[in-house]
Amino acid sequence: AVVSTQSTGEKCILSAGTSPSGAHTEPWQYVVVYNQEDREAIRELVEEEERMNYEKRMGKKWLKDLMAIKTTFVKEYISKASAIILVFKVPYYDDENGVRHNNWYYEASVSISVGILLCALNNVGICTVTSTPMNCGPALRRLLGRPDHEKLAYLLPIGYPAETATVPDFKRKPIDKICTFIE
């Protein structure tokens, strides 16, 4: 039986929405793109900027580190995924009277929310790769009709893995390299 990525993904976003946030402002906006044409346009924008990043902006050390995981400016997963979730940080909002209010700790709050989303997606077998496309946030925001004050934080292609998919066997640091215990 085919399981719908759409309904399951939306439930995962609801889980992400339970995240704590500064002053309970919930300073995130999840934009889910299912339409193939829009995903192709997003891929074009991302690859254009990523090409510049790889050719001009990233240093040799950064490029060397990326070689280990075999990533390039080509992002075919954007158009192949069932959907793309773009996560925008919302630093402030205007209330119904036009009064502006800050969203406190919005950067940390969005990151915690996305962490919950990643766990929820993983828990239901939906795959993703975290992508933070440098320098294409404004173009993506315009393409998707988002307000100027929203800032792109993450681009997450989502879908169930193909039968032929392979997942890299990344080694993880042991507990004593990521945690200090004080008794």
Summary of the structure (lengths in Angstrom):
residues: 183
radius of gyration: 17.9
end to end distance: 50.9
largest distance: 55.9
contacts: 483
relative contact order: 0.22
helix: 43%
strand: 17%
